Amino acid sequence: MKPAVFSYSAPESIEEALGLLAEHGSEAKVLAGGQSLVPLLNFRLARPAHIVDINGIGELSYISSNGSLRLGALTRLTAVEESGDVSSGHPIITRAVSHIGHRAIRNRGTIGGSLAHNDPAAETPALLLALDSEVTARSAGGERTLSAQELVGDRFFETSLGDDELLTEIRIPALAASSGWGFQELSRRHGDFALAGVAAVVTMDGGAISSAALGAFGGAYAARLPEAEAALVGAEAGEAAFAAAGERAAAEFPTTSDVHGSEEYRRHLIGVLTGRALAEATSNTGGENG
């Protein structure tokens, strides 16, 4: 199929792009990597009157690390996956990005585009929720900072970005020296969207867990799992604590049934994957976190 008719602009600066978004408002769509938008256009599931292609805005593509990590929204997923700064300070991001589609998709896809698309089966929103990330959104009227939770919330295939706003940067705080991470997902085939997945970050105090963050995906929308997190705080790391947290995670995970799996099946997967991610996280505490 072919997309419906639209007009096209290729701005070369952020300011030019913001002017176009202000002009066209809800009639405009931003084109970054195009790995999600182009299929939607071709199937006419999206019919914007105007496309704002930001690929010529080089200032939106960068990786900067000084403990915390700053990623330009247009940074390609392959660049994130292969970055030494990312893998040394935030190896969970390297692992998670490697699960996104196939390499050809990651070569074009962008970190900001993946987040802004907010597919409930995508790795990026849940990962950035677990990492307590924040983003910068700019419009012709100024800029604002949002937490990942404020951006994606309980939404799917949309965010809290205004029609005239452009996601410009993602910031991820440094992992504590006593923290560990785990990332687990299940898909039918390599490169497919996940049936379910969990990103876990834990901080240890001796043998006990002092804090935990869990981001889950593959259900109704990407979500933090606060009840499962609370069940872990103060618990001794081990199979019993992980199983209990997995039960809590399965119970609170927002999911639905579809052609790929029932609600009960997805909840079961979240419970199992939570336990595995926590076991991985506690096993590498103080090791691979940079």
N, C-alpha and C positions, 0 to 999 in steps of 0.2 A: 504494500500500500504506500501511498504518498501522503505527506502532510497537507493539511489545509493551507490556503494562501496566508502568508504573513510577510510583514516588512522586516528588514534586517539592518542592524547597526553593529559595527565593530569598534567600540571605543578603545583608545590607547592610553587612557588614564582613569584613575578611580573617579575623579571629579566629573569627567565626561560621562562615565557610566551612571553615576548618581543623577546627573541631569536628565539622562534618558529615562531612568526609572521614575523620576519625579514627573516627567512629561507624560509617560504612558501608563503609570500606575498599575492597576490590576490587569491591564491588557498586555503587559510585558512578561516575558520569562527570561531568566538569565541562563545562558549557555556556557557551561564550563567544560567538563570532560565530555558531556553529552551521552554518557553510557546509560543513563536513565531517561533523560529528556528526549533524545532522538527516537527511541522506540515508542514513547508515548505520543510523539508527534506523528510518526508513521502510522500508528493504529488509530490516530485521531481521538485518542483519549485526552489529549491536551490540544487546545486550539487557540493559542495566543495570537493576538493581532500583531505583536512585535517581538522579535528575538534580539536580546542584547548579548552579543558574543564577547565575553571578557578575556578570551585567550590571548589577546594582544597586550594585556596589562601586566607587564613583567614584574611590577612592584608587589603583586599579590602572590608571588611564588618564592618562598624562602623557608629555610629551617634555621632557627637560632636557638642555641642552648647555653644557658648559664645557670645550671642547676634546674631551674624551670625550663620548659620547652615552649617555643613560639613557632607556630606553623602558619604560613600564609595560606589563605583559603584556596588558592589556585595550585598549591603544591601537588604534584602528581603522586598517586599512591605508590608507584614504584620508587620514587625518590624518597618517600618516607620509609618504605620497607628497607631500602639499601643504605640509609643514612647511619653512619657510625655514631653521630650524636644521639640519634633516637635509640639505637640498640644498646648503647652504653648506659644511658640514663633511664630509659623507659622501655625495656625489652618486651614488655607486654604489648606495646603498640606494634613492634615489629612482628610479633607472632600473630596478632589479630589481623593486621593488614594482609599478611600472607594468605589468609583464608578468603579474601575478597575476590570473587570471580576467578578469572585466569589472568596470566600476565598481560595479555593483550588488552584486557579491560583495565588493569592497573596502570598500564602505560599511559592511558588517556584519562582515566578517572581521577578526580581530585578529592582531597580530604574534606574540603569545604562543601563540595557538591554532594558527597556521600552523606554528610551530616545534614545539610539543608533538605535533601530529598526525604530523609527520615523514614526509610523503609523499615517496618517492624522486624523484618528478618535480617537486617543489615548489622554488621559488627560495630560500625563506628559510633552510633548514638549510645548504645549500652556501654561500650568501652569508655567513652568520654564521661558518661555519668559516673562510672565506678572510679574514675581518676579525678573527680571533683574539678573538672575543667571549666573554663569560661571562654566566652567568645566576644569579639568586637563586631558590632553591626553599625554600619554608617549609612547615612542618608544625606540629602542636600541640606537638611536642617541641623546636622550634627552627628554625633556618635554616641553609642551607649554600650555598656558592658552587661552581658547576661551570663548567668551560670548555665551549664549544659541542661540542668533541670528546667530552668526558666525557658530555655529555647525549645526543647522537645516536649517537656511535660508529659501529659497523658495523650499526646497526639500521635497520629501516624499519617505519613505522606504529606505532612505540613508542619510548620514551626510557628513560633510567635513573631517571626520577622514580618515587618510591614511590607506592603507592596512596593514601597519606595526605598527599602533598605537592602543593603548588600552585606553579606557576611564577609569580613575581611581577614580576620585572624582568629586562631584558636590557641589558647594558652593552657598548658598543663603543669601543675606544680610538681616540684621535685618529690620523688619517693623518699621516705624516711630511711635512714640507714638500717633500721631494725624491721623494715617491711619486706614482704615477699609478694609475689604475684602468681596467678594461675589463669590460664585461658583454655576453655574447652568448648568445642561445638560439635554438633553432629549434622551432617548433610547426607543426602542419598548418594551423591557423587562429588568428587573434588570439583570445586568451582560453582556448585549449586548454592542457592540460598540456604541458609541453615534452617533445619527443623527446630532446633533449639540451641542456645549457647549461653555461657556464663563467663563473665570476667570477674576475677576476685583479686582484691588487694587487702592484705592483712598486716597489722603491726604487732610485733611480739614483745612481751615482757617476760624474759626467761622462757618457760614452757607454756605460758598462758597467752591468750590472744587479748591484746589491749584495745584494738579497734579493727573493724572489718568493713569493707565496702564491696557490694555485690551488684553488678549490672547484668541483667538478663535480656535476651532477645529471642525472637522466633515465635512470639505470641501475638497478642493484640497490639502491643506497642512496646518499645524499649522501656525498661523500668529498673529503678533501684529496688532492693528488697530489704526494707528496714527491719521487718520482724526477724528475718533470718540473721541479719547483721547483729541485732540486739541479743539474739540467743547465743552468739559467739563471744561477746565481750565478757572477759573474765574466765572463760572456759579453758581448760587444758586442751592443747592441740592434740587431736587424736581421732580415731575412727568414730567414737561415740559422739563427739561434738560435731563432726562433719555430717554424720547421719542425721542428727537432730536438726542441724541447720538446713540440710537438704529437704527434710520434711516441711519445715517452715517455708522454705523457698517455693516448693511445689504448691503449697496451699495459697500463697499470696500472689503468685505469678499471674498476671492478667493475660489470659489466652482464650482462644476460640478454636472450634473445629473447622477444618477445611478439607480439600481433596487430598492433601498430603498427610494428614494425621488428625486424630480426634483430640479434643481438649484434654481428655484423661491421659492420652499418650504423651502429649507435649508436657503436661505437668510432671509425669513420671520422668521424662528426659531431664527437665530442669532440676529435679531432685537429685538424680544420679550425677549430672554434670556439675552441680554445685559441690557435691562431696569430692569429686575428682579435682575441681579447680582449687578447692581449699587445701587438699592434700598436697597439690603441687606448690601452692603458695607458701605453705608452712615449711616445705622441704627446701625451698631456695631462699629463705629469709636471710638477709645479710650477705647473700652470695652474688647473684647476677644483677643486682639493682644499680650498679654503677656508683 
